[in-house]
């Protein structure tokens, strides 16, 4: 039987090969990085070991699993991938908006799914001065890029849950692992800040924002990152006969608009969790833009999701804004049936923008302005 260590070596080799093939050269598109859940054989890191963010190449950049007092484990590679996709999408969306395009597509470089965007522009927009049009389009583009990126990385987690493979390697074991969603969302927020920084280039801005935000979250030494993982061996993951992730964080903000971290009990126990708001299209709506997003061509894993939304056998698109809660309810029930520890403990199907039931101190929240 394949040992956990041998499986890990194989995983590393396959993903390293994918990184080399798909993006270590200068490119307009984001490159792949090797992420990891915070279990066996992970590389652990801290504030002094992150290097300099690099959109185009791995040169000078360090990744791994960090541990923060208020955010739990953070997968730095996943964070950077999400941030880079915001930067990429901001440029893509901005060009389409300035051209007045009403339809365009985008995708994650490792997934088959294609996201189709339809936009209706407010009639008054062309009556404004060029400078005012540019201001509005820049603001809306940055907001849309974060929203689109969040839907894309969240859909990646859904697809891996329902059977997506990567270069023939099953990804179910990492789907909704306890640090994924939080790491992804943090990357999107930081990527939005960096993409909107007019004083620094993206790499410099990301480097500075990452260091600052991890400091706010209370980043711990690498030794604590490792020991906090070891503490949860047998509870959140096992690795005696191949790695199995037992703790699944399925919080996509569908209940209250925020994503919560999963903190290791007894580590920095006096710290409150820091929640982040999921991206929304508030500015676009306020300016009169109408935006529709649909997902197509998601492969065999996507067909399993289609069966949930279209039980009559139809093969229509997925609209994440209305279809994701039903899909996540099925995924959550499957996780419970498999005996996994699932958070949040309850799932509401109605979006509630205010935190009515978590009853956390207001200091544990980041305001919606974090996304602007």
MOLIN-V103436 format. One record per helix or strand of 3 or more residues. SS is the DSSP state (H for helix, E for strand). FROM is the first residue (numbers start at 1). TO is the last residue. If there is no record, write none. Layout:
BEGIN
[[SS	FROM	TO] [SS	FROM	TO]]
END
This chain:
BEGIN
[[H	4	23] [H	47	49] [E	65	68] [E	72	75] [H	76	99] [E	103	106] [E	114	120] [H	123	127] [H	130	161] [H	172	174] [H	180	195] [H	202	217] [H	222	231] [E	247	249] [E	275	277] [H	282	287] [E	290	296] [H	299	309] [H	320	337] [E	341	343] [H	362	364] [H	368	371]]
END
